[in-house]
């Protein structure tokens, strides 16, 4: 169904149709670039439109979609993310600050290489917007990363011709490996947060027990009327006597 729709839009609009399909792929991940771009390359090889025009249109579509998500992240903002983290289980506002500090340090490479990773290509734009990365730097990194990715897939479609679906199947395998790695990373993060949560609970419980024990020990000692500190039970017996 997706293939039919992409073919129709390319046949109707030519190279601009490639750009529109790629733009939608960036903001709507169920339309995979691994399908759209090799198909665009094959269609261009059949003389429907110029392959270079298709490549340029695809990069424009990629960058436009990335900027849309960038501004979504910017509009959402770090402060709102901190408020959400404040009431969520396991996470806290400091985690947001730590993530932003990490992005300040490694964000440049993350945006560039993120454009070459399925499942991350689009989403990397959102933290860039939240962190308010320089829009020009973001645009330049996104353009270069998208140019590399789109060139590989489009020219693979041109080279393979009617076997262009081979590219899609190969990149689906690559995507599957990436998704498994992302899932493992997420599991690791959740386990880390659970471990931290349990440590804090244990520490709080230990602290409360210590405070209770200290209070009981202090309460057992009373002052003897004669001036000495005696056991409260003994003092009570003497007074009754």
C-alpha positions, 0 to 999 in steps of 0.5 A, a space after each residue: 500500500 505504501 509502495 503504491 502511494 509513493 509510486 503515484 506521488 512520484 509519477 504525479 509530481 516527479 522529483 518534488 514527489 520524492 521530496 514530499 515522500 521523504 519529508 513525510 518519512 521524517 515526521 511519520 516513521 512508518 513510511 521508511 526511507 529504506 523503501 522510498 529512496 531506492 524506489 526513487 532511484 529505480 523510478 529515475 533510472 526509468 526516465 521518469 525524472 532526473 536522478 540528481 533532481 530526485 537526490 536534491 529534492 530528497 535532501 530538501 525533504 529530509 532537512 525540512 522534516 528535521 527542522 519541523 521536529 527540531 522546532 517541536 522540541 524547542 517549543 516543548 522545552 527543557 523546563 516542561 520536560 523537567 516538570 514531567 520528570 518530577 512526577 514520573 516514577 524512577 526519573 527526576 529533573 536532574 536526569 533531564 539536566 544530565 541528558 542535556 549536559 551530555 547533549 551539549 558535549 556530544 550533540 554535534 556528532 549525535 545529530 550527524 551520525 543519527 541521520 545514518 541510523 534507522 529509528 534515530 534519524 528523525 527523533 534525534 531532531 527533538 533533543 536538538 531542539 530541546 537543547 536549543 542547538 544552534 539552528 545553522 549548525 543543526 541544519 548543516 549537520 542534518 544536510 550532510 548526514 542526509 546527503 550521505 544516507 540519501 545518496 547511498 539508497 537512491 544510487 543503490 536503486 539506480 544500480 539494481 534497477 528492477 531488483 531495487 527491493 533487494 536494498 530495502 530487504 538489506 536495510 530492513 535487516 540493518 534496521 532490525 539490528 539497530 532496533 534490537 540494540 536500541 531496545 537493549 540500551 533502553 532496558 539497560 537504562 531502566 535497570 539503572 534507574 530501578 537500581 538507583 531507586 532501590 538504593 535510595 529506598 534502602 538508604 532511607 529505610 536505614 536512616 529511619 531505623 537509625 533515627 528511631 534507635 537513637 530516639 529510644 536510647 535517648 528516651 531510656 535515660 532519666 535524671 535521678 533526683 539525687 543528681 545521677 542519670 539512672 535507668 527510667 524503669 529503676 527510677 520509676 520503682 524508687 518513686 513508687 516506693 
